[in-house]
Amino acid sequence: MLIVRATKKLRQRLGRATPYDGEASTTLLGEWYATLLPWRPQQLILLVNEETVLPVLMPLAPGATVPARIGPEIAAALATHQAPTAVGDDELRQMRDCRFGPTANRSVVGIMNEFGYLADVYRHVDPGRSLADLGMRLAETPCSPLYRRHVRPDRELEAFLQLVQRPDS
């Protein structure tokens, strides 16, 4: 099961998405945070992983299918970051049940706000950039929670995946 801690604005837009009932996320990467980017002409959802701070962008529309589309979008982002296929497949399998709850980590919410601002700047500089490319660009951004570890979300993801793949750990 995937737990997505979404901002109030996004939860209101999603309407009857399955609510979070105190369960823990069963995915390897844990919980994800999400917010609405009310851009025109296409509104987006910005997802940020709590563990690695990895950003993923996806279209909001159609809102009714968001819970079913989050898993494939995250799996595609993991593939883009060259995560092992087995990890992406396992994450996708675990994310079939997606539930939404309120945000709980102010640090991740702050990073989401910064990523939202940077994404807006990057899309104006290069309007033809795909959402996957924009997510990759954001993943190269130094983030203060990662300063004592691997500094950037892309490097943090790489180190996290290496750690969980070691047979002795």
C-alpha positions as CSV (number, residue, x, y, z in Angstrom):
1,M,0.0,0.0,0.0
2,L,1.2,3.5,-0.9
3,I,0.5,6.4,1.5
4,V,0.5,9.8,-0.2
5,R,0.5,12.7,2.2
6,A,-1.2,15.4,0.2
7,T,-1.8,19.1,0.8
8,K,-5.4,20.0,1.7
9,K,-5.8,21.8,-1.7
10,L,-4.9,18.6,-3.6
11,R,-7.0,16.3,-1.4
12,Q,-10.0,18.6,-2.0
13,R,-9.4,18.4,-5.8
14,L,-9.2,14.6,-5.7
15,G,-12.5,14.3,-3.9
16,R,-13.3,10.8,-2.9
17,A,-9.8,9.4,-3.0
18,T,-9.3,6.5,-0.5
19,P,-8.4,8.2,2.9
20,Y,-5.4,7.2,5.0
21,D,-6.5,5.3,8.1
22,G,-3.2,5.2,10.1
23,E,-1.7,2.3,8.1
24,A,2.0,2.3,7.2
25,S,3.2,2.4,3.6
26,T,4.5,-1.0,2.4
27,T,6.6,0.4,-0.4
28,L,10.4,0.2,-0.2
29,L,10.7,4.0,-0.5
30,G,7.9,4.7,2.1
31,E,5.6,7.6,2.0
32,W,5.3,10.2,-0.7
33,Y,4.1,13.8,-0.3
34,A,2.0,15.6,-3.0
35,T,0.9,19.0,-3.8
36,L,-1.1,20.7,-6.6
37,L,0.8,23.0,-9.1
38,P,-2.1,25.0,-10.6
39,W,-0.4,25.9,-13.8
40,R,-2.1,26.8,-17.0
41,P,-3.0,25.1,-19.4
42,Q,-2.0,21.9,-17.6
43,Q,-2.3,21.5,-13.8
44,L,0.2,19.1,-12.3
45,I,0.8,17.1,-9.2
46,L,4.3,17.3,-7.6
47,L,5.2,14.2,-5.7
48,V,8.2,14.1,-3.3
49,N,9.5,11.0,-1.6
50,E,9.9,11.5,2.2
51,E,13.0,9.3,2.4
52,T,15.0,10.4,-0.6
53,V,13.3,13.8,-1.5
54,L,13.0,12.5,-5.1
55,P,10.6,14.7,-7.1
56,V,8.1,13.3,-9.6
57,L,5.7,15.4,-11.8
58,M,2.5,14.1,-13.3
59,P,-0.6,15.7,-14.8
60,L,-3.6,16.1,-12.5
61,A,-6.2,15.5,-15.2
62,P,-8.2,13.3,-15.1
63,G,-8.5,13.7,-11.3
64,A,-10.5,10.5,-10.8
65,T,-7.7,8.3,-12.1
66,V,-4.9,9.9,-10.0
67,P,-4.7,7.1,-7.4
68,A,-4.3,4.5,-10.2
69,R,-1.7,6.7,-12.1
70,I,0.6,7.6,-9.2
71,G,2.3,4.1,-9.0
72,P,3.1,4.0,-12.8
73,E,4.4,7.6,-12.7
74,I,6.7,6.8,-9.8
75,A,7.9,3.6,-11.4
76,A,8.6,5.4,-14.6
77,A,10.6,8.0,-12.7
78,L,12.6,5.3,-10.9
79,A,13.4,3.8,-14.3
80,T,14.5,7.2,-15.6
81,H,16.9,7.3,-12.6
82,Q,18.2,3.9,-13.6
83,A,16.8,2.0,-10.6
84,P,16.9,-1.7,-11.1
85,T,13.9,-3.1,-12.9
86,A,13.1,-5.4,-10.0
87,V,12.8,-2.4,-7.6
88,G,10.5,-0.5,-10.0
89,D,8.3,-3.6,-10.5
90,D,8.1,-4.3,-6.8
91,E,7.3,-0.7,-6.0
92,L,4.6,-0.7,-8.7
93,R,3.0,-3.9,-7.3
94,Q,3.0,-2.4,-3.8
95,M,1.5,0.9,-5.0
96,R,-1.7,-0.7,-6.4
97,D,-3.5,0.4,-3.3
98,C,-3.0,4.2,-2.9
99,R,-4.4,6.1,0.1
100,F,-4.3,9.8,0.8
101,G,-3.8,11.6,4.1
102,P,-2.7,15.0,5.4
103,T,0.9,16.1,5.4
104,A,2.9,15.4,8.5
105,N,6.5,16.5,7.8
106,R,7.0,20.3,7.5
107,S,10.5,19.8,6.1
108,V,9.2,17.8,3.1
109,V,6.4,20.3,2.6
110,G,9.0,23.1,2.5
111,I,11.0,21.2,-0.1
112,M,7.8,20.6,-2.2
113,N,7.3,24.4,-2.2
114,E,10.9,25.0,-3.3
115,F,10.6,22.4,-6.0
116,G,7.3,23.9,-7.2
117,Y,8.9,27.3,-7.5
118,L,12.0,25.9,-9.3
119,A,9.8,23.8,-11.6
120,D,7.9,27.0,-12.6
121,V,11.2,28.8,-13.4
122,Y,12.5,25.8,-15.4
123,R,9.3,25.5,-17.4
124,H,9.4,29.1,-18.4
125,V,13.1,28.9,-19.4
126,D,12.5,25.8,-21.5
127,P,8.8,25.4,-22.3
128,G,9.3,22.3,-24.4
129,R,10.8,20.3,-21.5
130,S,8.9,17.1,-20.7
131,L,7.7,16.4,-17.2
132,A,10.2,13.5,-16.8
133,D,13.1,15.9,-17.8
134,L,11.8,18.5,-15.4
135,G,11.7,16.0,-12.6
136,M,15.3,14.9,-13.5
137,R,16.4,18.5,-13.4
138,L,14.7,19.0,-10.0
139,A,16.4,15.9,-8.7
140,E,19.8,17.6,-9.2
141,T,18.9,20.3,-6.7
142,P,20.8,20.4,-3.4
143,C,18.4,20.0,-0.5
144,S,19.2,20.9,3.1
145,P,17.9,17.7,4.6
146,L,20.4,15.8,2.5
147,Y,23.4,18.0,3.2
148,R,24.9,15.5,5.7
149,R,24.2,12.6,3.4
150,H,24.3,12.8,-0.4
151,V,23.2,16.5,-1.0
152,R,20.9,15.8,-4.0
153,P,17.8,13.6,-4.4
154,D,19.2,11.7,-7.4
155,R,22.3,10.8,-5.4
156,E,20.3,10.0,-2.3
157,L,18.1,7.6,-4.3
158,E,21.2,5.9,-5.8
159,A,22.7,5.5,-2.3
160,F,19.4,4.3,-0.9
161,L,19.0,1.6,-3.6
162,Q,22.6,0.5,-3.1
163,L,22.0,0.1,0.6
164,V,18.8,-1.9,0.3
165,Q,20.3,-4.2,-2.4
166,R,23.3,-5.3,-0.2
167,P,22.7,-8.9,0.9
168,D,24.4,-8.4,4.2
169,S,22.4,-5.4,5.3
